[in-house]
Amino acid sequence: MSPRWWKGNRFVKMINMNLFIAPFINALFGFYYLFGNFGIAIIVVTILIRLVLLPLVWPSLKSASKIRELQPKLKKLKEKYGSDKQAMAKAQMELYKQEGVNPLSGCLPQILQIAVLLIFFSAFNMVTMFAQGKGDMGKINTNLISSFRVDESFKFDLSFLGGDLALTPANLFSQGASLNWILPVFLLLGSGVLQFFSAKLMMPNPKADQVVVKSTKDKEDDMMGAMRTQSMYLMPFMTIFIGWNFSLGLLLYWFTTSALMIAQQLVVNKVNKK
């Protein structure tokens, strides 16, 4: 089959749209009907997403927690093998295997989070465009189940805690209304703080990491230790910077997701210690 057929085939496009985006659109509409508030609908949908992803993410969170707890043993290996990188790498992999740890598993939660964010972003944009009168009602109804479909008289309210969930923090600040500052400031700063604690929970213990770095003369260890520490402080600022141009609805999703990820990691850490 030629690429032109794949790109232009309506059936394929419809399957791609319905398979990934439609469930999110239906969930947002369904909980909006139930609670009468779009912000609450976003929070509930986010919680459901985390619950659905939990079986996939749980093993990765466990491995990340175990790697964090293995820092004292890794320190001893560093002291034993010194600059012999080949022997150190072999001993490290044997330790991971013995402890049932996959060092690459920590990437999965981040990949899943980004993938779901992109799909949610598309669904959220379709819903907000429709709510603002800029979207195609027929396109929305195509993705909705029969009991959720809307007509021209339907009104969708995007307000939540004094802010419009379709607007970005930059939009709200430009309006100059002090009441509108509360929600974007809370979501922006809150997302940054949660990102910091989430990174801190997923990373090796900073004090143990510094001990490992100081116990070896390898400059590569110094660089890796510095990069881990810098990323822990840099990511919150990146979150705030990127979030400045995110709509409040997406920031609410990101804030809720970050809070739930921290809660999940705390539970995993507690289970591993026991």
Secondary structure, DSSP 8 states (H G I E B T S, - for coil): --HHHHHH-HHHHHHHHHHHTHHHHHHHHHHHHHHS-HHHHHHHHHHHHHHHHHHHHHHHHHHHHHHHHTHHHHHHHHHHHTT-HHHHHHHHHHHHHHHT--TTTTHHHHHHHHHHHHHHHHHHHHHHHHHTT-S-HHHHHHHS-GGG---TT-----EETTEETTS-HHHHHHHT-GGGGHHHHHHHHHHHHHHHHHHHHHS--HHHHHHHHHT---HHHHHHHHHHHHHHHHHHHHHHHHHTTS-HHHHHHHHHHHHHHHHHHHHHHHHHH-
